[in-house]
């Protein structure tokens, strides 16, 4: 029987403005926390997921679930305000009769991409890190002191070491505005963030998000995904659609490998238990869950990840809330009992056999 107040560890993907979908999911889950029906033991996040994770932990540390909800809402409103004041070329991403919120064929998006082929953050004379002041506003020194003073929930933030091609995980008491900026440092948009003499880029390249740090925190691991694992109508044909799917595959690659590793350990533990072989090692079964809406995010396109339109962010939030509510209605009973996400069915490597005999050599 499921625990009335199960404990979970959250893993939050990054994806630019699409992180507002995760905002909606978290807002719904935090209502469950406030009602005593759920407990969050740890959160791992990358890029926008790291910011959502840090805001949630900061709010829980300061005043509980309601404070966390307020911090998330305030941050995403500041993202829209900052985009408007900075003259974001994609700010006015409103629904249209052709592509909805999809901006992949937007003249502004095409122009920005073309400029990015020849101008980098280091050669752009007008370069400004528009994200830094938003992070500093959301995480004051007092906020960071309280966040770093707690280890429940535990916070894990992933970044990529540019020099060594290594994944670095930051946690309390070392969370700072610099570590959060490092996790969200997309190299085509921002100059690298240097911490202790090491240059860092976005953590999504090696962990979107990192799952390994969560395995000791709770047996129920819940992923909140903003990059589609599965797509219908593949392969894509247009250049923007190809780049969109390539972006998703690239930023999903690390988490797919980690999920397969967890599933493999789960299978091994099942086999040991079935064979009645005693096991006293470190590993324990992990119950996997995933809140996602692949069909919704697939329609958005990659360029909308750069939009800071308030109506767009609200649409993402509302869809995240609906998706989380639907997940809870269907899968709440699985928490503390069994996995509701089948990695083997969806992600495990497949070895395909040839449909017939190979032709004889000439």
N, C-alpha and C positions, 0 to 999 in steps of 0.2 A: 504494500500500500504506500502511495506517495506521501512524503512528508508534507504537513500542512504549510510549512514555511521552508521550502527547499533552498539550499545554498548553491549559487551558481558563480562561475567565473565567466566574464564577458570578454569577447575578442572583437574589436571594432576595426573594420577596414577603413582605409583612406580612399578618397576619391574627389578631392576638391569640394566644390559646392554641393555635390551629391551627398556629402556628409550631413546635410540637413535631413536626409531620409533617416539617418541614424539618430539625429536629434529627436525625431518623432517616435522612433522605437524606444529610445531611452525614456522619453517623457511618459510613455505608457507603462514601461517596466517600473519606473520610479513610483508610479501610483500603486503598483502592487507592493513595493517595498514599504510605502507609507501605511498601507493597510495591513502590514504584517504577514503578507502571503508570499514574500520572496526576500531573500537575503543575498547581497552581492559581496562576495569575499575578495574579488580581485578583478581588475580590468586591464587588458592589454590593448594598446591602440597605436596606430601608425598614421602620420600625417593628419588629415582632418579627424581621423579616428582617435589619434592621440589627444587632440584638443578636446574632443567630446569626452574622452576618458578622464582627462585631468579636470575638466569642469565638473564632471559627476563626482569624482572623488573629493574635490575641493568642497563642493556643496554638502556632501554627506558628512565631511569632517567638521564643517562649520555649523550646520543646523539641521541636517537630515535631508530626506528626499525632497521636500518642498523647496528648500534652498537650492538644491542641485537643479531642480526644474527651472527655477528662476534664473540661475546662472547660465544655463544652456540657452534659454530664450533671449537673455540680454546679449550674449555673445553673437548669436546669429543675426540679431537685429543690428548689432554694430558692424557685422560683415556687409550687410546691405547698405548701411549708412556710409561706411568707408568706401565701398565701390562707387556709390553715387558721387561722393566728394572728390574721389580720385579720377573721375571721368572714365570709369571702366567701359571699354568699347562694347562689351557684351552685357552691360547693365540692363538694357531694355529688352530682355529675353522674355517676351510675352507670348502666349499661345497664338498660333496663326493657323489658317486653314490648310496649310501644306505640310508643315513638319511639327506642329505642336510646339513643344519647348526645344526641339532638336535644332541646333544652330550650325550643323556641320556644313551647310551650304550658305551660311550667312556671309555676305560680302565683308563684314567687319572681321569675322573669324578667319576667313581666307586671307585677308590682308595682314592680320596679326601673325598668322602662321608663315606667310611668305617673308615677313620682316624677320621672324625668328631664325630663318635659314642663314642670315648674314649678320645679324646683330645678337650678341649675347648680353647677359646682365653686366659683364665686365667691359663691354665696348659701347654700351648704351649710355650716351652722355646725360640722359634724363632719368637714369635708373633710380627708383625709389622702392624700398622694401615696404610694400603696403600692408603686409601682414604683421610686421613687428609691433607697430603701435597698438593693433587690436589685441595681440597677445599680452602686451604690457598692461593694457587697460583691464583685461580680464583677470590677470594674475598679478595683483599688487604684492609687494614684499610681505605684507601681513598674510595674504592668502597663501603664499608659498611657504611661509613658516608653519602655518597650521597643516597644510597638505603634507609637508615633509615630516611633521611630528607624529603622524599616524601611520600605522601599517595595516589598518583594517578600514576600508578596503586597501589592498595592495595595488599600486599603479606601476605598469610597465610600459615604457615608451621606446619604440624602435627607431634607430637611425642607421644610415649606411656610411661606414668609414671609406672615404673616397680613395685614400692612399693604399689601403690594404685589402679592399674588396671584402670587408668583414662587417657582420651585423653587430651592432652595439645596443645593449638594452639598458636604459636608464630607469632607476627606481628611487623610492625614498631612501635616504634623505637628500638625493642629488637632483631632484626635479627643479628646473629653473626655466626662465623664459628662453634661454639659449637652447636647452635640450628640446623644448617644444618646437622652437623655430627649426632646429636641426631635423626633427622628424618630419616636418612639413616643407623641407627645402627642395622643391622641384628644381633641378638645375637649369632648366630652360627659362625659368621665371625669376629665380633668386640666386644671389651669390652664396657660395657655401658658407655654412656657419662653423666657425672654428672654436673648439672647446679643448682646452689643455694642449693647444698646438696641433690638434687633429682636425682636418676639414671634414665636414659631414654633409651628406645629401639626404634626400627623402628616404625614410626607412622602408617604403613600399617595395623597393627593388629586391630586398632580401627578407622581408617579413611583413606581409600585408594582411593581417597583423601577425606578430610573433605568438605562437601557441605554447611553445615549450615552457616559458616561465609560469604558465598557468596550471601546469599539471600537478603541482604540489599544493595548489590553493583550494581546489574543489574538484569533485568527481564529475559534476555536470558542467560541461564547457559549451557555452552558447555563442556562436558566431553571428555577427550582424554584418551582412554582406551588401556592398553597393556596386560591386562589379559582377556582372552576370557570369555564372559558371556555364550555364547551358544557353544556347541560342538556337532558335528555329530558323529555317530558311538559309542554312549555311551551304556553301561559303558565300561571303559577301562579294559583290561585284564592283561597286563604285569605290573610288579611291578613298573618300572619307570613311565609308563603311569598313573597308579593309583596315585602315589605321585605327578605327574605333575598336574592332575586334582584337587587333594586335595589342593595343593598349590594355584591354581586359586580360588577355592571356598572359602578358608580361607581368602585370601586377597581381595576378592570381597564382603565378607559378610557385612561389615559395610556400604559400599556405596550402596548396594542393599537396606538395611533398610532405609537409608536416602532418596533414590529415591522413595521408596514406601510412605514414610511420605510426601514428597513434592507432589506426585501425589494425595494423599488423601486430602491434603489441597486444591489443585487445584479443585478437584471434589466438595468439600464443597463450595468453592467460586462460582463455576458454578451453584450449586443448589440454593444458595442464590440469585444469579443474576436472574436465571430463575423464582424464586418464588417472585421476586421483593421485597425481604426483605432487608432493608437498612443495610449496614455493614460499620462500621467506625473503624475497628480494625487494627492491625499492618500488617496482612498478605496481600499479593498481589499475583496474578497469576504469576507463573514461567514457562517460555517457555524452555523446555528441548531439548537439542541436543547432539549427541554423534558421535565423529569421531573415528572409530574403524575398525579393519580388523581381525575379529575373525579367519577366515580361515587361514590367513597368520601366526598369532602368534601361532595358535594351532599346526602348523607343526614344530615349533622351539624347543619344549620341554623345561623343566624347567632348565636343566643344562646350556643351552646356555646363561642364564641370568648372568652367571659368566665369560663369554668369553669377552676378550677385543681386539679381532682381529679387526684391522682397516677395513679390507674388510667386516667383518660382521657388524660392526657399520655403515659403509657406505650403506650396503644393507638395514639395518633397516631404516636409514635416507631416502633413496630413496623411500622405500615403504611408509613411513609416508608422504612424499611429494605427492606421487601419490594418496594416500588415501584421503588426505586433498583436493587435487585438484578435485577429483571426488565428494567429499562431497559438495564442493562449487558449482560445476556445477549443482548439483541436488537440493541442499537445501538452497542456498544463499537467495532465495526469502522468505524463512520462517523466517529468522531473523527479529525480531521486530514485527512479525505477529502471529506466531503460533509455537507450538512444532513440531519438526521433528522426535522426538524419543518418541515412545509409551511405556511408562513404564507398563501400565496395560496389554498390549498384551504380554509382555515378562517376567516381573518380579513379578507381583502381586501374592500374595499367592493364591493357588488354593485348594479348598476342593473337593477331589475326592470321588464320591459315589461308593459303591460296585457295581460290574457289575450285580449282581443278588441277590436273597434272601440268607441270611446267613443260613447255615445248622442248623437243630434243634439240641439242646443239647441231648446227649445220656441219 
